[in-house]
């Protein structure tokens, strides 16, 4: 058996290791696939950064491509499967990826994006590979079955966040989330020792694997933890999977909880969820009533992991701690120390609202490899950074988030920077000015709204036309959900817009 397999997996190679709605793979089948994938990548010219992209919806193959890359010393780049071909092409070119893996739903876009940036190797899973691509099974056949070298150097994933200036920015998965190690053997040992899920049974993947939570959960497979992959989130299908496969852990976002709680009582009572031992929730602050309802239903199995892809988890709180400090995102975790600062950068007293910063004891802070200006803007001092939120701490060091001073919008656990939609809408001939802001949404937490100033006041643009125009140029999740025509967005003579002032009326009176 390969070096990544746990003792449990080695004892029963015929047991199911990985399943999605379409297929179930045994440990032996996973072994063979990962060996072939890793060895094929080890023999490929992937450039100095050894990057390959995975542009696909959730599936067994999506997980195996990422894990084969890990074992084969490649840095895999998860690409949001909602992206258009031009949007994906930017990420492929910026990352320096040499191979693109894709599923049937993204194959056409992947081939077009790869051609745009000069990548000539696209691998597609499915029954038949379209012209311009190689079938996954045929590509794997070029890789040897033997175990890849244990001395292979593991490389972190490169993830892309939406851009504050309209272009996504790449950030390597930080050491706090990647487990480290100079060799793949050391990395896997660290993963087994440090991953909080590694002591539990079957892991359920419900979120898209281009996000850090599902991406991290997927790596449990190489620690010997069986995994169940859902292609898209469906509330009842999630409950069904928990009962059928007796899953014990998962990563979710608050929107998942809202949709689960919205199921009729008779549906919720139909399924046994008692197998769940740990659910980490991330992506956004969870409303107090939603968190309380989930604890009442599933028990105290929830751990809030507050942070970001750029740095990992900065604060954490268990269900028991949360019940004593409802609404908190937790206390800071090593190597981070939470700080609440005023506008002058001085610490404020306990219970006083201010800007939330973190001191990284390693000195790393936030790093965007291709954007030193953005890296610098996140810091108030070396190793002292912010994720753009306002909050306060109580006397016991528990952090409470109250607002955001950055422009970022978090909708359903997805980070959206308004600049991308603003840049598109500004090109519309009937738009004189625009500002996009986050407004409350009962299920998604918040959603993107465009405030538009008409080019001609006597002929304001049709919001439906503006939304359609935006979707012609951006993937849907980046586009505003609503448009409101306004007289002004309050832009100063220096061209600045006070987004906090624009947001305030909607949050003060959501109706």
Number of C-alpha atoms within 10 A of each C-alpha: 17 19 16 22 21 17 11 12 24 17 12 13 17 13 17 18 24 26 18 17 12 10 9 16 16 17 24 19 17 23 26 18 23 28 25 24 29 30 25 21 25 21 11 14 11 18 12 7 14 22 26 27 29 29 28 28 23 22 23 23 23 23 23 21 22 28 25 27 29 26 33 29 27 29 25 27 28 25 27 21 22 18 19 20 20 18 19 23 24 16 24 28 16 15 25 19 24 23 23 28 30 30 23 17 16 19 25 17 21 34 25 18 23 25 16 16 18 13 19 14 16 25 25 31 23 15 10 13 19 16 9 17 22 18 18 22 16 13 17 22 13 14 20 16 19 14 18 22 18 17 13 18 19 25 26 21 25 24 24 24 19 19 18 17 14 15 16 18 21 23 23 21 23 22 13 14 19 21 20 20 17 12 18 24 19 17 22 24 17 16 22 20 14 15 17 13 25 20 13 15 18 25 29 28 28 25 24 22 28 21 19 23 25 21 20 18 25 27 23 21 25 26 24 21 24 23 27 25 25 23 18 15 14 14 18 16 13 20 18 17 18 24 17 12 14 18 24 21 27 25 27 22 23 23 21 22 18 22 15 18 16 13 13 9 9 8 12 18 12 12 16 15 22 14 16 23 18 22 21 21 24 23 25 25 22 21 16 13 10 15 23 18 14 17 15 10 14 17 16 19 17 25 21 27 24 22 18 19 20 23 22 19 21 23 22 23 23 17 18 14 17 22 16 9 17 17 20 28 27 24 22 22 14 14 14 22 17 23 25 23 20 15 8 6 14 11 16 16 14 13 15 14 19 25 24 25 25 22 24 20 13 10 13 15 23 27 19 19 14 13 12 10 9 17 17 16 12 18 18 14 13 13 18 21 24 21 20 15 17 21 21 24 24 15 9 9 16 21 26 22 18 15 14 17 15 15 19 23 22 19 24 19 22 18 18 23 26 26 22 22 26 22 15 19 25 16 13 16 11 19 18 16 20 26 24 29 23 27 21 19 13 11 16 19 21 19 24 26 21 26 22 27 22 21 15 12 13 7 9 15 21 13 15 11 11 21 19 12 16 23 18 13 16 19 17 16 16 23 27 22 12 16 19 13 18 15 11 14 20 14 14 9 7 6 7 10 15 14 19 15 11 18 16 13 12 14 13 9 8 11 7
